[in-house]
Amino acid sequence: MSPTHALGTIRRVVRAALTNQLARHAPALYVQITGQTGRGADEIHLDAVGDYFQKCFDEYFEHLGVAQSDRAGFLRGKRLLEYGPGDVPGVAILMVAHGAEQVVCVDRFPLVKMSPKNVEIVKLMLERLPDEARQRADLCFRQPGRPESGFNPRYIDYLVRPSGLSGFSDEADLVFSRAVLEHVNDLPASILDMYAALKPGGVSIHLVDLKSHGLHRANPLDFLEWPDWLWSLMYSEKGVPNRLRVDAYREAVSQSGFECVALEPTLRATAVDIQAVRPRLAKRFRNLSDEDLSWLGFWLVCRKPEIQ
């Protein structure tokens, strides 16, 4: 390793470790300083954020196998639980607009805020809705139709829990998340929390992003080279990727009592990238098969069995 590269690595470790302690002891301040939204940094136009929420909403139902004409019937009277909604619970608004009774959102960090920018995002979303859906969406706010008044917990409730867990028992008909499970500190506990929260026969659906979230260097898998102790020192409290691979999700689901309905990859690393990184992998990743190591994202759909 060249002196320049070594110095850059040391700087990265020190900076990451210090900000990790900030996230641990002052999470609200950490969120304020870093400007986290829960959606990444690719958004440019406010209406593009609305497009993103609509895409998320549509994709959930595509993977649940619910046709567009059947969505209202599927949602009617149901209570939903969303993990990690980001700073605007846009999908939750759409769920209520299209028939859900209530959506409860739970997060580790206090991200939701109705800033002027986010108010404008929500208003643009509302303008796009058909009349009946718009009327339902308006009820999501303390003052109907006025996003700046904040959310009415009767329709959208927001819970901030240090654990990121709901603590619910047999209360939800549907649990969902997008690019959240790769950030949790205790995946088995999160899966068990979802299982407990669902009513018998309820469904849990998640899009999981196993990429580095910008923390790799040259190879999309080289963020798996850091030793666990050092990765934890730098990132354990920030909500950055926990680096778990698909085998850990498969195991957590199998131990939870869930029936796995679908586990489908969305993106894979190339064989060239896998072979390049394999000699330098951290200890816990060395025995992974090339197949499991290749998964860079997936859809997971589970069902809680009906009571016999």
C-alpha positions in Angstrom: 0.0 0.0 0.0 1.4 3.4 -1.0 2.0 6.1 1.8 -0.7 8.3 0.1 -3.2 5.5 0.1 -2.4 4.5 3.7 -2.8 8.1 4.8 -6.2 8.4 3.0 -7.4 5.2 4.7 -6.3 6.4 8.2 -8.2 9.7 7.6 -11.3 7.8 6.5 -11.2 5.5 9.6 -10.7 8.4 12.0 -13.4 10.6 10.5 -15.9 7.7 10.2 -15.3 6.6 13.8 -15.8 10.1 15.2 -19.1 10.7 13.3 -20.2 7.2 14.4 -20.0 8.3 18.0 -22.0 11.4 17.1 -24.7 9.2 15.6 -24.7 7.1 18.7 -25.0 9.8 21.3 -26.8 12.6 19.4 -28.8 10.9 16.5 -31.0 14.0 15.9 -27.9 16.2 15.5 -26.3 13.6 13.3 -29.3 13.6 11.0 -29.4 17.4 10.9 -25.7 17.7 10.1 -25.7 15.0 7.4 -29.1 16.0 5.9 -30.3 12.4 5.5 -33.6 11.9 3.7 -33.7 8.1 3.5 -33.9 8.3 -0.3 -30.2 8.9 -1.2 -28.8 11.9 -3.1 -30.1 11.4 -6.6 -33.2 13.5 -6.5 -33.1 16.7 -8.5 -36.7 18.0 -9.1 -39.4 17.9 -6.4 -41.8 16.1 -8.7 -39.2 13.4 -9.3 -39.6 12.5 -5.6 -43.3 12.1 -6.2 -42.4 9.8 -9.1 -40.2 7.8 -6.8 -42.9 7.3 -4.3 -45.4 6.2 -7.0 -42.8 3.8 -8.3 -42.3 2.3 -4.9 -46.1 2.0 -4.4 -46.6 0.3 -7.8 -43.7 -2.1 -7.3 -45.0 -3.4 -4.0 -48.3 -4.5 -5.6 -46.5 -5.9 -8.6 -44.5 -8.2 -6.4 -47.6 -9.0 -4.3 -49.4 -10.0 -7.4 -52.2 -7.5 -6.9 -53.6 -5.9 -10.1 -54.1 -2.2 -10.2 -57.9 -2.6 -10.3 -57.7 -4.7 -7.1 -55.5 -2.4 -5.0 -58.4 -0.6 -3.3 -60.0 -3.8 -2.3 -56.8 -5.3 -1.0 -56.1 -2.2 1.2 -59.6 -1.5 2.4 -59.8 -1.5 6.2 -56.2 -2.7 6.6 -53.6 -1.5 9.1 -50.1 -1.3 7.6 -46.6 -1.1 9.1 -43.7 0.6 7.3 -40.1 0.4 8.5 -37.9 3.3 7.6 -40.1 5.8 5.7 -37.4 8.4 5.3 -38.1 12.1 5.7 -41.4 12.0 3.8 -43.7 9.1 4.3 -44.9 9.3 0.7 -45.7 5.7 0.2 -47.7 5.7 3.4 -49.8 8.6 2.0 -50.4 6.7 -1.2 -51.5 3.6 0.8 -54.0 5.6 2.8 -55.2 7.4 -0.4 -55.9 4.1 -2.0 -57.8 2.6 0.9 -55.6 1.6 3.9 -57.2 2.3 7.3 -53.9 3.4 8.8 -50.1 3.2 8.2 -47.8 3.2 11.2 -44.2 4.2 10.3 -41.3 3.2 12.6 -37.7 4.4 12.4 -34.4 4.5 14.4 -33.7 8.1 13.5 -36.2 11.1 13.7 -36.1 11.7 9.9 -39.7 12.8 9.1 -40.0 16.6 9.0 -42.4 18.8 7.1 -39.9 21.3 5.9 -41.0 23.8 3.1 -39.4 21.5 0.6 -41.2 18.4 1.8 -44.5 20.2 2.1 -44.1 21.1 -1.6 -43.3 17.5 -2.5 -46.5 16.3 -0.7 -48.6 19.0 -2.3 -47.4 18.0 -5.8 -48.2 14.3 -4.9 -51.7 15.3 -3.8 -52.4 17.2 -7.0 -51.8 14.1 -9.1 -54.3 11.9 -7.2 -57.8 11.2 -8.5 -60.6 13.0 -6.6 -61.6 10.1 -4.3 -58.0 9.2 -3.5 -57.2 12.9 -2.9 -60.0 13.2 -0.4 -58.6 10.2 1.5 -55.0 11.5 1.3 -56.2 14.9 2.7 -57.2 13.2 5.9 -53.6 12.2 6.6 -52.9 15.7 8.0 -53.9 17.3 11.3 -55.6 20.0 9.2 -57.1 18.1 6.3 -55.4 19.0 3.0 -52.6 21.0 4.7 -49.4 19.0 4.9 -47.7 21.8 6.8 -49.9 21.0 9.8 -48.2 17.7 10.3 -49.6 14.1 10.2 -52.8 13.0 11.8 -51.8 9.8 13.7 -55.3 8.4 13.1 -54.1 7.8 9.5 -50.3 8.1 9.6 -48.5 7.5 12.9 -44.8 7.9 13.2 -42.7 6.1 15.9 -39.0 6.7 16.6 -37.5 3.8 18.5 -33.8 3.4 19.2 -34.1 -0.2 18.3 -36.0 0.5 15.1 -38.6 -2.1 16.2 -42.3 -1.6 16.5 -43.0 -3.9 19.5 -46.5 -4.7 18.0 -48.3 -7.9 18.4 -50.9 -9.2 15.9 -51.7 -5.7 14.8 -50.7 -5.3 11.1 -52.1 -6.8 7.9 -49.1 -5.8 5.8 -45.5 -4.9 6.6 -43.3 -3.2 4.0 -39.9 -1.5 3.6 -37.6 -0.4 0.8 -33.8 -0.2 1.2 -34.1 -0.5 5.0 -33.3 -4.0 6.1 -29.7 -3.7 4.9 -29.3 -0.9 7.6 -30.6 -2.6 10.7 -28.3 -3.6 13.5 -30.0 -6.8 14.4 -31.6 -8.5 11.4 -33.1 -11.5 13.3 -34.7 -9.2 15.8 -36.2 -7.1 13.0 -37.6 -10.1 11.2 -39.0 -11.4 14.5 -40.6 -8.0 15.2 -42.3 -8.1 11.8 -43.5 -11.6 12.4 -44.9 -10.6 15.8 -46.5 -7.4 14.4 -48.4 -9.2 11.7 -51.8 -10.8 12.1 -52.0 -14.5 11.1 -52.1 -14.6 7.3 -50.4 -11.2 7.0 -47.7 -10.5 4.5 -44.3 -8.9 4.7 -42.6 -7.4 1.6 -39.2 -5.8 1.3 -36.8 -4.5 -1.3 -33.3 -5.0 0.0 -30.3 -3.2 -1.4 -27.0 -5.1 -0.7 -24.7 -2.6 -2.5 -22.2 -0.5 -0.6 -24.2 2.7 -0.7 -21.2 4.6 -1.9 -18.8 3.0 0.6 -16.8 0.9 -1.8 -13.6 2.0 -3.6 -12.9 0.3 -6.9 -14.9 -2.9 -6.8 -18.6 -3.0 -5.8 -17.8 -5.7 -3.3 -14.6 -4.3 -1.8 -16.5 -2.8 1.2 -16.7 -6.4 2.4 -12.9 -6.4 2.9 -13.0 -4.3 6.1 -12.7 -6.4 9.3 -15.9 -6.6 11.3 -14.5 -4.8 14.3 -13.3 -1.9 12.2 -16.5 -1.6 10.2 -18.4 -1.5 13.4 -16.2 1.2 14.9 -16.8 3.4 11.8 -20.4 2.7 10.9 -22.4 0.7 13.5 -24.6 3.7 14.7 -25.1 5.5 11.4 -27.6 3.3 9.6 -25.2 2.5 6.8 -25.1 -1.0 5.3 -24.7 -3.8 7.9 -23.0 -5.8 5.1 -25.1 -8.9 5.7 -25.5 -11.0 2.5 -28.5 -12.9 1.3 -27.6 -16.0 3.3 -28.2 -14.1 6.5 -31.7 -13.0 5.3 -32.5 -16.6 4.3 -31.5 -17.8 7.7 -33.3 -15.1 9.6 -36.6 -15.8 7.7 -36.3 -19.6 8.2 -35.8 -19.2 12.0 -38.7 -16.7 12.4 -41.7 -18.9 11.5 -42.4 -17.0 8.3 -43.3 -18.8 5.1 -41.0 -17.5 2.4 -43.2 -16.7 -0.7 -40.5 -15.1 -2.8 -36.8 -14.3 -2.7 -35.7 -12.9 -6.0 -32.4 -11.1 -6.9 -32.6 -7.7 -8.5 -28.9 -7.2 -9.3 -25.8 -9.3 -9.3 -22.1 -8.7 -9.2 -20.0 -10.0 -12.1 -17.8 -13.1 -11.8 -14.8 -10.9 -12.5 -15.6 -8.6 -9.5 -16.2 -11.7 -7.2 -12.9 -13.3 -8.1 -11.0 -10.0 -7.7 -12.3 -9.4 -4.2 -12.4 -12.9 -2.8 -8.8 -13.2 -1.6 -9.2 -10.0 0.5 -12.7 -10.7 2.0 -13.2 -10.2 5.7 -13.3 -13.5 7.6 -17.1 -14.0 7.9 -17.6 -13.6 4.1 -14.8 -16.1 3.0 -17.0 -19.2 3.0 -19.9 -17.6 1.0 -20.6 -19.2 -2.3 -20.1 -17.2 -5.5 -23.9 -17.3 -6.0 -24.7 -15.7 -2.6 -21.8 -13.3 -2.9 -23.1 -12.1 -6.3 -26.5 -10.8 -5.0 -26.5 -7.0 -4.8 -30.2 -6.7 -4.0 -33.4 -8.7 -3.9 -37.2 -8.7 -3.2 -38.4 -10.7 -0.2 -42.0 -11.6 0.3 -43.0 -13.6 3.4 -46.3 -14.7 4.9 -47.2 -15.4 8.6 -49.1 -18.7 8.7 -52.8 -18.8 9.5 -53.7 -20.2 12.9 -54.5 -23.9 12.5 
